[in-house]
Amino acid sequence: MALTKKDITENICKWPLYSRKEAVDYVEVLLEIMKRTMENGEDILISGFGKFNVKHKKERRGRNPATGEAMMLKKRKIVTFTPSGILREKVNGTFKEWWEKEEK
């Protein structure tokens, strides 16, 4: 199951500081900022989370998989995500807080 915008706003609403409307607005504004940044070809770095990279693909020859016909694929931009080391460790269950590391 995927985490949706609705799930994110529901989690924000659990905190007494924010109403449902405020949570929806904050999430929409954040996503709009991220979209505009990447539209301009800029990367987004979120410390402790990861980096969204905008990469440029050159025009290249390809093949239509349905017909096998050769074709030219236009140049385009793609977005890739590289997780931070912290996120990677948390996902893999190997993350240790700094105070746990010092105990050794």
N, C-alpha and C positions, 0 to 999 in steps of 0.2 A: 504494500500500500504506500502511496506517495503522500508527502506532506503538501497540503494545498494552501492557497492564500487564506481560505476560510479557517483552516486549522491554526494558522499563525495568528490571525486576528482573535480567534477564540482563546488562545493561550495568553495573548496580551490582555484580553478582557478579564481574565482571572485575577489580575492585579487590581486593587481598588483605585489605583490612580487614573485609570483610563476607562472611558465609556466605549461601547461598541463602535459608535461612529468615529471617535477619535482613533481607535485602533485600526479601523478600515482605512481612514485617511492617511495615517502614518505609513501603513504598509504600501498603499498606492503611491504615495509621494516617494518613498524609498525606491520602489521598483521603477518609477518613472525617471528618477535621477540616474539609476543604473543603466536603463535603456538608452537615455540620451548620451551618457558618457561613452557607451560602447558604439552607438551610431556614429560618434565623432572619431572613432578609431582608437580611443584611449582604453587602457587596461584598468581594472578595478582590483585593488589589493586590500583585503580585509584581514588585519592582523589576527593571528590565531585561528583563522578560518581557511583562507586560501586566496587564489588569484584567478580572476576571469581575464583571459587573454584574447585580444582580437587579433586574428591572424589573417593574412591576405593570401588567397589562393590565386595563382596565375591561370590564365586561359590554358586549357590543355585538351588533348584529344581523348575522347571517351567512346563508349559503345553503349547503345541502347540495349539493355538486358533482355527486353521482350523480343526485339527483332534481330539483334546482332549487328545492326547498322551502325557504322562509324559516324561520330558526330563531334562537334567542338563544344566543350563546356566553357561557359563564360567565366571571366574572372569574378571572384566573389570574396566576401569576408565571412569568416566563421568564428565562433566563440568556443574556446576550450576552457576547462577549469582544472587548475592544479591545486590540490589540497595542501594546507600547511602541514608541517611535521606533526604539530599538536593534533590536528583533526585526524590525520592518518593514524596516529597512535590511539586516539579515542575510538575510532571505528574498528580498529583491530584489537581493542581491549588491552593494549600494552601501555597506556598512558599512566604515568605516575606524577602526582602533584609534587611541587618542589620540596615540600616538607617530608614527603615519603622518601625522596631520593637522598636527603641529608641524614636520615636515620641510619644508613648503612655504614 
